[in-house]
Amino acid sequence: MRRPQSMWSLETLGRVRLSESFFMRDFLYSEIAATYGLNNSPTDPDLAIEAGRRLCEDLLEPLQATFGRIAIRSAYRSVEVNGFGAANKLNCSRNEASFAGHIWDRRDGNGCMGATASIVIPWFADRYARGADWQAMAWWVHDHLPYSDMCFFPKLAAFNLSWHERPKRRIDSYIAPKGCLTKPGMANHAGSHAEFYPEFPNLRAHRDNIGLDRR
């Protein structure tokens, strides 16, 4: 598939179904692009679709099956949009650091594919507003899903959730205690962390994707 050059071709890209619940269109909205009139479509749609499918099928679908609807706050960013955001201090990392992250249609320096979405889980946001510790959700995901990176933010307990071909298995946070919660080699990385999320539901499997129309 070529990069969309018209509203009609962008609409076609948006109709691509990534998983049971998610379509490509769900991930293309950007406040930066909307405000500054930038193009937030992938130059390599096939790579973006492939990475997005893994993000959706391996991470987002199990989360939604378990906790109910999740909200996408920010996801795919084109090189143009991410570069503009980095240059203008709009909470974007430099492009090279975002390849195989928010920039789904570029492989990283090691040739690996990946995708990131910033999400809010309303089920948990309500509990966080009442005083729940963000680490409960972090450890639940760590124990149950094949994520690569997570980074938590104070508003609504939103967090960046990444899928990557070579997962780092690292959690960081801008919520106290700030910094790195865990990464390989730290004493707290292995084993169960169920004591941090005693009232959380068990992981629920989502319906398998056999038979989905991939056009």
Rosetta blueprint (number, residue, H / E / L):
1 M L
2 R L
3 R L
4 P L
5 Q L
6 S L
7 M H
8 W H
9 S H
10 L H
11 E H
12 T H
13 L H
14 G H
15 R L
16 V L
17 R E
18 L L
19 S L
20 E L
21 S L
22 F L
23 F E
24 M H
25 R H
26 D H
27 F H
28 L L
29 Y L
30 S L
31 E H
32 I H
33 A H
34 A H
35 T H
36 Y H
37 G L
38 L L
39 N L
40 N L
41 S L
42 P L
43 T L
44 D L
45 P H
46 D H
47 L H
48 A H
49 I H
50 E H
51 A H
52 G H
53 R H
54 R H
55 L H
56 C H
57 E H
58 D H
59 L H
60 L H
61 E H
62 P H
63 L H
64 Q H
65 A H
66 T H
67 F H
68 G L
69 R L
70 I L
71 A E
72 I E
73 R E
74 S E
75 A L
76 Y L
77 R L
78 S L
79 V H
80 E H
81 V H
82 N H
83 G H
84 F H
85 G H
86 A H
87 A H
88 N L
89 K L
90 L L
91 N L
92 C L
93 S L
94 R L
95 N H
96 E H
97 A H
98 S H
99 F E
100 A L
101 G L
102 H L
103 I E
104 W L
105 D L
106 R L
107 R L
108 D L
109 G L
110 N L
111 G L
112 C L
113 M L
114 G E
115 A E
116 T E
117 A E
118 S E
119 I E
120 V E
121 I L
122 P H
123 W H
124 F H
125 A H
126 D H
127 R H
128 Y H
129 A H
130 R L
131 G L
132 A L
133 D L
134 W H
135 Q H
136 A H
137 M H
138 A H
139 W H
140 W H
141 V H
142 H H
143 D H
144 H H
145 L L
146 P L
147 Y L
148 S L
149 D E
150 M E
151 C E
152 F E
153 F L
154 P L
155 K H
156 L H
157 A H
158 A L
159 F E
160 N E
161 L E
162 S E
163 W E
164 H E
165 E L
166 R L
167 P L
168 K L
169 R L
170 R E
171 I E
172 D E
173 S E
174 Y L
175 I L
176 A L
177 P L
178 K L
179 G E
180 C E
181 L E
182 T E
183 K L
184 P L
185 G L
186 M L
187 A L
188 N L
189 H L
190 A L
191 G L
192 S L
193 H L
194 A H
195 E H
196 F H
197 Y L
198 P L
199 E L
200 F L
201 P L
202 N L
203 L L
204 R L
205 A L
206 H L
207 R L
208 D L
209 N L
210 I L
211 G L
212 L L
213 D L
214 R L
215 R L
